[in-house]
Amino acid sequence: MNDDAEIRRAVRRTVGIAALRRLRRMVEADNALEAEKERRAWQLSIFFILAAALVLAWIVIR
């Protein structure tokens, strides 16, 4: 192999690794966003359940 081919191979490898790292960061960011959405959904569910329980208690007590 001549020097030119080795340099091209090394550049392709470096660019490929950089692309994979960037893709991994994008996937991790997307996973974090999805986890935050799930956490928010649970919080809202608990809030609505508590609100419904309070309304029912108020109706029964009244």
C-alpha positions in Angstrom: 0.0 0.0 0.0 1.3 3.4 -0.8 1.2 6.4 1.6 -1.8 7.9 -0.3 -4.0 4.9 0.2 -3.0 4.6 3.9 -3.9 8.2 4.5 -7.2 7.8 2.7 -8.0 4.7 4.8 -7.0 6.5 8.0 -9.2 9.5 7.1 -12.2 7.3 6.3 -11.8 5.5 9.6 -11.5 8.8 11.5 -14.5 10.3 9.8 -16.5 7.0 10.3 -15.7 7.0 14.0 -16.7 10.7 14.3 -20.0 10.0 12.5 -20.7 7.0 14.8 -20.0 9.1 17.9 -22.2 11.9 16.7 -25.0 9.4 15.9 -24.6 7.9 19.4 -24.9 11.4 21.0 -28.1 12.0 18.9 -29.6 8.7 20.0 -28.7 9.4 23.7 -30.3 12.8 23.5 -33.5 11.3 21.9 -33.6 8.6 24.6 -33.2 11.3 27.3 -36.1 13.3 25.8 -38.3 10.2 25.7 -37.5 9.4 29.3 -38.4 13.0 30.3 -41.7 12.7 28.4 -42.5 9.4 30.3 -41.6 11.0 33.6 -43.9 14.0 32.8 -46.7 11.7 31.8 -46.5 9.9 35.2 -46.5 13.2 37.0 -49.6 14.4 35.1 -51.4 11.1 35.7 -50.8 11.3 39.4 -51.9 14.9 39.5 -55.2 14.1 37.7 -55.8 11.0 39.9 -55.3 13.2 43.0 -57.5 15.9 41.6 -60.3 13.4 40.8 -60.0 12.0 44.3 -60.3 15.4 45.8 -63.3 16.3 43.7 -65.0 13.0 44.7 -64.2 13.6 48.4 -65.6 17.1 48.1 -68.8 15.8 46.5 -69.2 13.1 49.2 -68.5 15.5 52.1 -70.8 18.2 50.7 
